[in-house]
Amino acid sequence: MARAGLTTERVTEAAAELADAVGFENVTVAALARSFGVKEPSLYSHVKNLKDLRERVALLAAGEMADRIAAAVAGRSGVDALAAFANAYRDYALAHPGRYAATQVRHDPAVVAASPAFARHVELTHAMLRAYRLEEPDLTDAGRLLRSSFHGYVTLETNGVFTHTREIRESWERGVAALHFLLENWSTASVRAGNA
């Protein structure tokens, strides 16, 4: 591929595609340069270093994922919004495993804090959870529970750990229904946990 036409956006998109193909941990400037048919120094006018490249992939993926979730939950509330959110999350993670992985590692807190995409994830999660009449600190606690549940499930699914004959999607749907039940009864569950 010719050097002409390289832009930061094009380099980032190519790195995201490479992450989906070979795994986020295998994305390097050298591998990306090979995919463009150029030498590594040609890419350094578009990205500072490997850390910058990987952060750009994470920001791209976070934006894509937020767009999908926002479209899925639009006009929905309660269990319908939760199921739409969960399914959009899972579908993105399964379709783009490398990009998804980029959003699940720790990046420079200043980069994350300045990112509209990551902020949008929090806003979307909180908007959905407010329909369950949750306020802080419950919003943060419930948001962490959802993220942990979704991430754990898709990670195990992607790794092929679920070998039982029961359909994976059916277990996913039951899990989402259980999360809905918990969220509807959050204050009662919190009181019980506090008394345990």
TORDOTOR-346582 format. One record per residue: residue in three letters; x, y, z of N, C-alpha, C in turn. Coordinates in nm, 4 decimals. Layout:
TORDOTOR-346582
   res        n_x        n_y        n_z       ca_x       ca_y       ca_z        c_x        c_y        c_z
   ALA          X          Y          Z          X          Y          Z          X          Y          Z
...
This chain:
TORDOTOR-346582
   res        n_x        n_y        n_z       ca_x       ca_y       ca_z        c_x        c_y        c_z
   MET     0.0842    -0.1180     0.0000     0.0000     0.0000     0.0000     0.0884     0.1238     0.0000
   ALA     0.0506     0.2237    -0.0727     0.1332     0.3432    -0.0867     0.1289     0.4274     0.0399
   ARG     0.2375     0.5008     0.0603     0.2483     0.5880     0.1768     0.1520     0.7052     0.1655
   ALA     0.1290     0.7524     0.0443     0.0396     0.8666     0.0237    -0.0988     0.8331     0.0761
   GLY    -0.1620     0.9312     0.1400    -0.2975     0.9116     0.1891    -0.3057     0.8665     0.3331
   LEU    -0.1922     0.8420     0.3975    -0.1952     0.8043     0.5382    -0.2393     0.9237     0.6216
   THR    -0.3327     0.9003     0.7115    -0.3767     1.0012     0.8069    -0.3848     0.9338     0.9426
   THR    -0.3949     1.0134     1.0467    -0.4074     0.9568     1.1811    -0.5326     0.8702     1.1901
   GLU    -0.6416     0.9163     1.1299    -0.7671     0.8406     1.1334    -0.7525     0.7073     1.0613
   ARG    -0.6890     0.7109     0.9452    -0.6719     0.5884     0.8673    -0.5807     0.4896     0.9397
   VAL    -0.4763     0.5414     1.0013    -0.3844     0.4567     1.0768    -0.4574     0.3938     1.1955
   THR    -0.5386     0.4728     1.2637    -0.6135     0.4220     1.3792    -0.7130     0.3150     1.3367
   GLU    -0.7850     0.3393     1.2287    -0.8819     0.2400     1.1807    -0.8127     0.1107     1.1399
   ALA    -0.6971     0.1236     1.0756    -0.6221     0.0042     1.0358    -0.5737    -0.0719     1.1586
   ALA    -0.5327     0.0007     1.2621    -0.4883    -0.0639     1.3862    -0.6057    -0.1359     1.4527
   ALA    -0.7249    -0.0768     1.4458    -0.8439    -0.1411     1.5024    -0.8772    -0.2694     1.4263
   GLU    -0.8658    -0.2642     1.2942    -0.8903    -0.3844     1.2141    -0.7865    -0.4920     1.2447
   LEU    -0.6629    -0.4499     1.2630    -0.5565    -0.5432     1.2975    -0.5839    -0.6061     1.4338
   ALA    -0.6305    -0.5257     1.5292    -0.6635    -0.5774     1.6624    -0.7703    -0.6852     1.6547
   ASP    -0.8727    -0.6635     1.5724    -0.9779    -0.7645     1.5570    -0.9243    -0.8919     1.4928
   ALA    -0.8266    -0.8761     1.4051    -0.7733    -0.9921     1.3324    -0.6728    -1.0733     1.4134
   VAL    -0.5857    -1.0045     1.4885    -0.4753    -1.0761     1.5550    -0.4749    -1.0606     1.7063
   GLY    -0.5655    -0.9809     1.7612    -0.5689    -0.9569     1.9048    -0.5061    -0.8234     1.9395
   PHE    -0.5696    -0.7512     2.0308    -0.5222    -0.6177     2.0669    -0.3794    -0.6206     2.1183
   GLU    -0.3444    -0.7238     2.1951    -0.2101    -0.7317     2.2528    -0.1027    -0.7507     2.1464
   ASN    -0.1426    -0.7902     2.0253    -0.0467    -0.8110     1.9166    -0.0357    -0.6925     1.8216
   VAL    -0.1062    -0.5851     1.8518    -0.0960    -0.4647     1.7686     0.0340    -0.3933     1.8033
   THR     0.1194    -0.3788     1.7031     0.2451    -0.3051     1.7184     0.2595    -0.2088     1.6019
   VAL     0.3449    -0.1119     1.6191     0.3704    -0.0174     1.5103     0.4347    -0.0911     1.3929
   ALA     0.5221    -0.1859     1.4222     0.5881    -0.2623     1.3161     0.4873    -0.3426     1.2346
   ALA     0.3948    -0.4104     1.3038     0.2940    -0.4906     1.2335     0.2032    -0.4016     1.1502
   LEU     0.1685    -0.2863     1.2036     0.0827    -0.1936     1.1304     0.1553    -0.1378     1.0086
   ALA     0.2830    -0.1045     1.0247     0.3617    -0.0544     0.9110     0.3675    -0.1587     0.7995
   ARG     0.3857    -0.2848     0.8384     0.3869    -0.3921     0.7377     0.2549    -0.3990     0.6627
   SER     0.1450    -0.3795     0.7328     0.0144    -0.3872     0.6663    -0.0048    -0.2748     0.5648
   PHE     0.0624    -0.1622     0.5868     0.0565    -0.0507     0.4923     0.1666    -0.0592     0.3868
   GLY     0.2626    -0.1487     0.4088     0.3748    -0.1587     0.3163     0.4702    -0.0418     0.3275
   VAL     0.4843     0.0115     0.4494     0.5744     0.1243     0.4721     0.6680     0.0906     0.5872
   LYS     0.7678     0.1747     0.6096     0.8594     0.1600     0.7222     0.7966     0.2242     0.8463
   GLU     0.8367     0.1761     0.9630     0.7809     0.2274     1.0886     0.7868     0.3798     1.0999
   PRO     0.8995     0.4445     1.0650     0.9052     0.5907     1.0803     0.7930     0.6648     1.0059
   SER     0.7400     0.6045     0.9011     0.6316     0.6692     0.8258     0.5067     0.6879     0.9107
   LEU     0.4892     0.6006     1.0111     0.3690     0.6093     1.0947     0.3842     0.7089     1.2090
   TYR     0.5102     0.7430     1.2425     0.5321     0.8296     1.3586     0.4960     0.9752     1.3340
   SER     0.4608     1.0089     1.2121     0.4065     1.1430     1.1900     0.2553     1.1449     1.2149
   HIS     0.1992     1.0252     1.2399     0.0544     1.0142     1.2644     0.0218     0.9691     1.4058
   VAL     0.1119     0.8927     1.4676     0.0969     0.8518     1.6076     0.2321     0.8684     1.6770
   LYS     0.2272     0.8990     1.8063     0.3517     0.9257     1.8801     0.4324     0.7991     1.9042
   ASN     0.3620     0.6931     1.9448     0.4281     0.5687     1.9834     0.3209     0.4601     1.9968
   LEU     0.3604     0.3435     2.0426     0.2651     0.2324     2.0562     0.1556     0.2648     2.1562
   LYS     0.1907     0.3273     2.2659     0.0902     0.3643     2.3667    -0.0155     0.4555     2.3064
   ASP     0.0270     0.5556     2.2322    -0.0655     0.6481     2.1667    -0.1540     0.5744     2.0670
   LEU    -0.0942     0.4853     1.9899    -0.1712     0.4084     1.8919    -0.2792     0.3259     1.9606
   ARG    -0.2412     0.2561     2.0659    -0.3379     0.1712     2.1367    -0.4473     0.2527     2.2042
   GLU    -0.4119     0.3698     2.2563    -0.5140     0.4574     2.3153    -0.6116     0.5058     2.2092
   ARG    -0.5604     0.5357     2.0900    -0.6475     0.5803     1.9811    -0.7446     0.4691     1.9398
   VAL    -0.6973     0.3443     1.9394    -0.7859     0.2319     1.9091    -0.8938     0.2216     2.0163
   ALA    -0.8564     0.2384     2.1414    -0.9531     0.2321     2.2511    -1.0586     0.3412     2.2382
   LEU    -1.0165     0.4620     2.2042    -1.1106     0.5730     2.1886    -1.2040     0.5495     2.0706
   LEU    -1.1495     0.4984     1.9612    -1.2328     0.4657     1.8454    -1.3371     0.3615     1.8835
   ALA    -1.2921     0.2558     1.9490    -1.3833     0.1476     1.9867    -1.4888     0.1945     2.0865
   ALA    -1.4475     0.2751     2.1828    -1.5425     0.3267     2.2814    -1.6518     0.4089     2.2138
   GLY    -1.6130     0.4878     2.1146    -1.7113     0.5671     2.0412    -1.8064     0.4808     1.9609
   GLU    -1.7519     0.3814     1.8926    -1.8367     0.2905     1.8148    -1.9353     0.2170     1.9045
   MET    -1.8849     0.1689     2.0170    -1.9692     0.0938     2.1091    -2.0786     0.1823     2.1688
   ALA    -2.0421     0.3049     2.2065    -2.1405     0.3987     2.2610    -2.2489     0.4296     2.1582
   ASP    -2.2103     0.4457     2.0314    -2.3086     0.4718     1.9259    -2.4077     0.3563     1.9137
   ARG    -2.3561     0.2333     1.9183    -2.4439     0.1163     1.9068    -2.5377     0.1051     2.0255
   ILE    -2.4854     0.1283     2.1433    -2.5687     0.1185     2.2633    -2.6747     0.2276     2.2623
   ALA    -2.6357     0.3496     2.2275    -2.7307     0.4610     2.2235    -2.8442     0.4328     2.1257
   ALA    -2.8114     0.3814     2.0087    -2.9142     0.3491     1.9097    -3.0055     0.2386     1.9604
   ALA    -2.9473     0.1421     2.0303    -3.0262     0.0278     2.0785    -3.1236     0.0675     2.1892
   VAL    -3.0823     0.1563     2.2796    -3.1671     0.1893     2.3947    -3.2619     0.3060     2.3688
   ALA    -3.2460     0.3745     2.2565    -3.3291     0.4921     2.2275    -3.4775     0.4588     2.2388
   GLY    -3.5488     0.5374     2.3200    -3.6925     0.5198     2.3359    -3.7327     0.4030     2.4251
   ARG    -3.6382     0.3388     2.4896    -3.6691     0.2231     2.5748    -3.6406     0.2567     2.7208
   SER    -3.7025     0.1809     2.8100    -3.6741     0.1963     2.9525    -3.6952     0.0623     3.0219
   GLY    -3.6496     0.0561     3.1446    -3.6679    -0.0655     3.2232    -3.5996    -0.1849     3.1608
   VAL    -3.6678    -0.2989     3.1656    -3.6082    -0.4229     3.1168    -3.5789    -0.4172     2.9675
   ASP    -3.6604    -0.3435     2.8910    -3.6350    -0.3322     2.7468    -3.5042    -0.2580     2.7201
   ALA    -3.4794    -0.1515     2.7961    -3.3542    -0.0765     2.7796    -3.2355    -0.1600     2.8265
   LEU    -3.2518    -0.2290     2.9376    -3.1422    -0.3125     2.9885    -3.1063    -0.4213     2.8883
   ALA    -3.2069    -0.4888     2.8336    -3.1808    -0.5956     2.7362    -3.1168    -0.5394     2.6099
   ALA    -3.1647    -0.4235     2.5621    -3.1070    -0.3618     2.4421    -2.9630    -0.3207     2.4672
   PHE    -2.9362    -0.2631     2.5830    -2.8004    -0.2224     2.6209    -2.7097    -0.3452     2.6250
   ALA    -2.7554    -0.4476     2.6969    -2.6750    -0.5692     2.7138    -2.6465    -0.6360     2.5801
   ASN    -2.7468    -0.6451     2.4947    -2.7281    -0.7118     2.3660    -2.6356    -0.6326     2.2741
   ALA    -2.6469    -0.5001     2.2764    -2.5574    -0.4182     2.1947    -2.4135    -0.4328     2.2441
   TYR    -2.3964    -0.4365     2.3740    -2.2635    -0.4552     2.4341    -2.2053    -0.5888     2.3895
   ARG    -2.2821    -0.6955     2.4083    -2.2338    -0.8300     2.3738    -2.2071    -0.8434     2.2244
   ASP    -2.2983    -0.7946     2.1429    -2.2825    -0.8068     1.9978    -2.1558    -0.7365     1.9502
   TYR    -2.1278    -0.6183     2.0068    -2.0070    -0.5458     1.9670    -1.8827    -0.6233     2.0101
   ALA    -1.8835    -0.6722     2.1328    -1.7667    -0.7447     2.1844    -1.7380    -0.8705     2.1029
   LEU    -1.8418    -0.9401     2.0600    -1.8231    -1.0623     1.9821    -1.7810    -1.0319     1.8384
   ALA    -1.8351    -0.9238     1.7829    -1.8033    -0.8886     1.6441    -1.6652    -0.8244     1.6310
   HIS    -1.6214    -0.7550     1.7354    -1.4941    -0.6807     1.7306    -1.4102    -0.7116     1.8551
   PRO    -1.3620    -0.8330     1.8674    -1.2920    -0.8722     1.9910    -1.1670    -0.7896     2.0212
   GLY    -1.0927    -0.7511     1.9192    -0.9719    -0.6719     1.9428    -1.0044    -0.5304     1.9858
   ARG    -1.0994    -0.4700     1.9197    -1.1416    -0.3348     1.9576    -1.1995    -0.3357     2.0988
   TYR    -1.2851    -0.4352     2.1252    -1.3448    -0.4460     2.2580    -1.2350    -0.4588     2.3632
   ALA    -1.1367    -0.5442     2.3383    -1.0265    -0.5624     2.4333    -0.9548    -0.4306     2.4596
   ALA    -0.9463    -0.3457     2.3592    -0.8797    -0.2158     2.3759    -0.9501    -0.1288     2.4788
   THR    -1.0806    -0.1462     2.4942    -1.1569    -0.0652     2.5900    -1.1529    -0.1230     2.7305
   GLN    -1.0955    -0.2418     2.7452    -1.0993    -0.3103     2.8740    -0.9658    -0.3118     2.9473
   VAL    -0.8707    -0.2363     2.8999    -0.7419    -0.2244     2.9688    -0.7286    -0.0819     3.0229
   ARG    -0.6438    -0.0669     3.1219    -0.6246     0.0653     3.1820    -0.5431     0.1537     3.0887
   HIS    -0.5984     0.2709     3.0605    -0.5282     0.3709     2.9800    -0.4992     0.4912     3.0684
   ASP    -0.4218     0.5832     3.0161    -0.3884     0.7055     3.0889    -0.5179     0.7707     3.1380
   PRO    -0.5333     0.7894     3.2698    -0.6580     0.8485     3.3224    -0.6923     0.9833     3.2598
   ALA    -0.5917     1.0618     3.2245    -0.6176     1.1922     3.1629    -0.6792     1.1759     3.0245
   VAL    -0.6337     1.0748     2.9498    -0.6889     1.0474     2.8170    -0.8339     1.0020     2.8297
   VAL    -0.8599     0.9135     2.9241    -0.9962     0.8630     2.9451    -1.0877     0.9763     2.9905
   ALA    -1.0409     1.0577     3.0841    -1.1226     1.1677     3.1368    -1.1569     1.2696     3.0289
   ALA    -1.0669     1.2883     2.9325    -1.0898     1.3863     2.8253    -1.1699     1.3284     2.7093
   SER    -1.2019     1.2007     2.7165    -1.2680     1.1341     2.6054    -1.4201     1.1464     2.6118
   PRO    -1.4826     1.2080     2.5119    -1.6288     1.2118     2.5082    -1.6883     1.0712     2.4961
   ALA    -1.6174     0.9798     2.4306    -1.6696     0.8441     2.4101    -1.6826     0.7698     2.5421
   PHE    -1.5790     0.7745     2.6247    -1.5856     0.7056     2.7538    -1.6879     0.7726     2.8453
   ALA    -1.6960     0.9048     2.8407    -1.7957     0.9759     2.9209    -1.9366     0.9374     2.8779
   ARG    -1.9549     0.9172     2.7491    -2.0862     0.8796     2.6968    -2.1296     0.7434     2.7486
   HIS    -2.0346     0.6506     2.7648    -2.0675     0.5201     2.8215    -2.1270     0.5352     2.9609
   VAL    -2.0628     0.6197     3.0415    -2.1121     0.6428     3.1775    -2.2506     0.7065     3.1722
   GLU    -2.2688     0.8060     3.0856    -2.3983     0.8733     3.0738    -2.5084     0.7767     3.0303
   LEU    -2.4786     0.6916     2.9324    -2.5773     0.5944     2.8854    -2.6141     0.4951     2.9956
   THR    -2.5129     0.4497     3.0685    -2.5378     0.3545     3.1768    -2.6218     0.4192     3.2855
   HIS    -2.5855     0.5401     3.3257    -2.6599     0.6082     3.4311    -2.8022     0.6417     3.3874
   ALA    -2.8199     0.6823     3.2631    -2.9548     0.7131     3.2136    -3.0436     0.5897     3.2208
   MET    -2.9884     0.4744     3.1819    -3.0658     0.3512     3.1878    -3.0980     0.3150     3.3320
   LEU    -2.9999     0.3298     3.4211    -3.0192     0.2898     3.5607    -3.1117     0.3838     3.6372
   ARG    -3.1219     0.5096     3.5942    -3.2132     0.6027     3.6624    -3.3588     0.5590     3.6480
   ALA    -3.3889     0.4824     3.5438    -3.5254     0.4300     3.5289    -3.5582     0.3323     3.6417
   TYR    -3.4546     0.2816     3.7076    -3.4744     0.1935     3.8234    -3.4731     0.2742     3.9537
   ARG    -3.4802     0.4066     3.9411    -3.4841     0.4983     4.0547    -3.3587     0.4894     4.1411
   LEU    -3.2455     0.4710     4.0760    -3.1179     0.4651     4.1480    -3.0486     0.6000     4.1445
   GLU    -2.9860     0.6348     4.2542    -2.9035     0.7553     4.2642    -2.7692     0.7145     4.3232
   GLU    -2.6734     0.8070     4.3209    -2.5417     0.7767     4.3771    -2.5521     0.7477     4.5266
   PRO    -2.4746     0.6546     4.5795    -2.3680     0.5784     4.5145    -2.4176     0.4532     4.4412
   ASP    -2.5513     0.4313     4.4447    -2.6057     0.3104     4.3828    -2.5842     0.3071     4.2322
   LEU    -2.5850     0.4234     4.1666    -2.5606     0.4264     4.0221    -2.4233     0.3679     3.9892
   THR    -2.3237     0.4100     4.0647    -2.1880     0.3589     4.0410    -2.1792     0.2104     4.0733
   ASP    -2.2370     0.1703     4.1856    -2.2323     0.0290     4.2246    -2.3019    -0.0594     4.1214
   ALA    -2.4201    -0.0190     4.0789    -2.4955    -0.0982     3.9812    -2.4262    -0.0977     3.8458
   GLY    -2.3690     0.0167     3.8078    -2.2963     0.0243     3.6810    -2.1766    -0.0688     3.6805
   ARG    -2.1048    -0.0756     3.7908    -1.9913    -0.1671     3.8007    -2.0367    -0.3126     3.7947
   LEU    -2.1488    -0.3419     3.8575    -2.2008    -0.4788     3.8529    -2.2364    -0.5179     3.7093
   LEU    -2.3053    -0.4290     3.6374    -2.3431    -0.4592     3.4990    -2.2198    -0.4795     3.4121
   ARG    -2.1243    -0.3884     3.4225    -2.0041    -0.4007     3.3394    -1.9308    -0.5306     3.3701
   SER    -1.9174    -0.5631     3.4966    -1.8490    -0.6865     3.5351    -1.9227    -0.8090     3.4824
   SER    -2.0538    -0.8065     3.4921    -2.1344    -0.9199     3.4451    -2.1241    -0.9359     3.2940
   PHE    -2.1419    -0.8265     3.2215    -2.1357    -0.8328     3.0752    -1.9963    -0.8738     3.0290
   HIS    -1.8940    -0.8099     3.0876    -1.7569    -0.8390     3.0463    -1.7200    -0.9836     3.0781
   GLY    -1.7554    -1.0282     3.1958    -1.7240    -1.1665     3.2325    -1.7880    -1.2662     3.1389
   TYR    -1.9146    -1.2421     3.1053    -1.9862    -1.3348     3.0188    -1.9248    -1.3397     2.8794
   VAL    -1.9044    -1.2217     2.8191    -1.8530    -1.2221     2.6809    -1.7095    -1.2722     2.6748
   THR    -1.6320    -1.2495     2.7805    -1.4945    -1.3003     2.7829    -1.4944    -1.4527     2.7868
   LEU    -1.5770    -1.5096     2.8733    -1.5860    -1.6557     2.8807    -1.6415    -1.7138     2.7506
   GLU    -1.7411    -1.6458     2.6937    -1.7983    -1.6931     2.5676    -1.6947    -1.6890     2.4554
   THR    -1.6233    -1.5792     2.4445    -1.5211    -1.5646     2.3411    -1.4113    -1.6692     2.3561
   ASN    -1.3779    -1.7019     2.4797    -1.2724    -1.8000     2.5059    -1.3206    -1.9442     2.4927
   GLY    -1.4481    -1.9634     2.4588    -1.5010    -2.0975     2.4369    -1.5157    -2.1811     2.5628
   VAL    -1.5317    -2.1136     2.6765    -1.5400    -2.1848     2.8042    -1.6767    -2.2493     2.8258
   PHE    -1.7812    -2.1911     2.7688    -1.9158    -2.2462     2.7874    -1.9352    -2.3676     2.6963
   THR    -1.9159    -2.4863     2.7503    -1.9224    -2.6090     2.6698    -2.0495    -2.6895     2.6924
   HIS    -2.1337    -2.6477     2.7852    -2.2592    -2.7191     2.8102    -2.3485    -2.7088     2.6863
   THR    -2.4372    -2.8044     2.6703    -2.5220    -2.8073     2.5512    -2.6291    -2.6988     2.5508
   ARG    -2.6567    -2.6395     2.6659    -2.7583    -2.5331     2.6682    -2.7118    -2.4167     2.5818
   GLU    -2.8059    -2.3626     2.5064    -2.7779    -2.2516     2.4160    -2.7234    -2.1315     2.4945
   ILE    -2.6105    -2.0782     2.4505    -2.5444    -1.9678     2.5206    -2.6344    -1.8453     2.5272
   ARG    -2.7047    -1.8170     2.4188    -2.7919    -1.6982     2.4148    -2.9026    -1.7079     2.5187
   GLU    -2.9552    -1.8294     2.5411    -3.0623    -1.8458     2.6393    -3.0121    -1.8175     2.7804
   SER    -2.8907    -1.8635     2.8101    -2.8325    -1.8337     2.9418    -2.8090    -1.6836     2.9569
   TRP    -2.7635    -1.6197     2.8495    -2.7425    -1.4743     2.8499    -2.8726    -1.4016     2.8823
   GLU    -2.9799    -1.4408     2.8158    -3.1088    -1.3745     2.8365    -3.1601    -1.3949     2.9786
   ARG    -3.1397    -1.5152     3.0337    -3.1787    -1.5394     3.1726    -3.0959    -1.4527     3.2671
   GLY    -2.9680    -1.4390     3.2363    -2.8825    -1.3548     3.3188    -2.9258    -1.2095     3.3173
   VAL    -2.9613    -1.1592     3.1995    -3.0085    -1.0210     3.1885    -3.1391    -1.0040     3.2654
   ALA    -3.2279    -1.1023     3.2562    -3.3544    -1.0970     3.3308    -3.3273    -1.0955     3.4813
   ALA    -3.2284    -1.1719     3.5258    -3.1932    -1.1738     3.6681    -3.1374    -1.0390     3.7114
   LEU    -3.0568    -0.9763     3.6258    -3.0044    -0.8436     3.6568    -3.1184    -0.7415     3.6673
   HIS    -3.2169    -0.7530     3.5797    -3.3336    -0.6647     3.5857    -3.4052    -0.6814     3.7194
   PHE    -3.4253    -0.8044     3.7609    -3.4918    -0.8321     3.8884    -3.4125    -0.7690     4.0030
   LEU    -3.2813    -0.7859     3.9996    -3.1968    -0.7279     4.1037    -3.2073    -0.5765     4.1054
   LEU    -3.2022    -0.5142     3.9872    -3.2096    -0.3683     3.9802    -3.3447    -0.3158     4.0299
   GLU    -3.4512    -0.3896     4.0002    -3.5828    -0.3488     4.0498    -3.5913    -0.3573     4.2015
   ASN    -3.5109    -0.4446     4.2599    -3.5135    -0.4663     4.4049    -3.3826    -0.4220     4.4706
   TRP    -3.3148    -0.3255     4.4071    -3.1817    -0.2851     4.4517    -3.1808    -0.2366     4.5959
   SER    -3.2751    -0.1507     4.6316    -3.2722    -0.0947     4.7668    -3.2935    -0.2031     4.8714
   THR    -3.3816    -0.2985     4.8442    -3.4049    -0.4095     4.9372    -3.2808    -0.4961     4.9476
   ALA    -3.2198    -0.5238     4.8335    -3.0982    -0.6069     4.8326    -2.9852    -0.5371     4.9074
   SER    -2.9759    -0.4030     4.8933    -2.8714    -0.3268     4.9612    -2.8896    -0.3318     5.1122
   VAL    -3.0147    -0.3201     5.1568    -3.0436    -0.3257     5.2995    -3.0051    -0.4623     5.3546
   ARG    -3.0425    -0.5687     5.2839    -3.0088    -0.7032     5.3296    -2.8581    -0.7249     5.3352
   ALA    -2.7892    -0.6787     5.2319    -2.6434    -0.6953     5.2289    -2.5786    -0.6183     5.3428
   GLY    -2.6335    -0.5010     5.3749    -2.5796    -0.4210     5.4833    -2.6008    -0.4844     5.6192
   ASN    -2.7065    -0.5657     5.6313    -2.7361    -0.6313     5.7577    -2.6687    -0.7668     5.7714
   ALA    -2.6036    -0.8115     5.6627    -2.5442    -0.9462     5.6659    -2.4216    -0.9496     5.7552
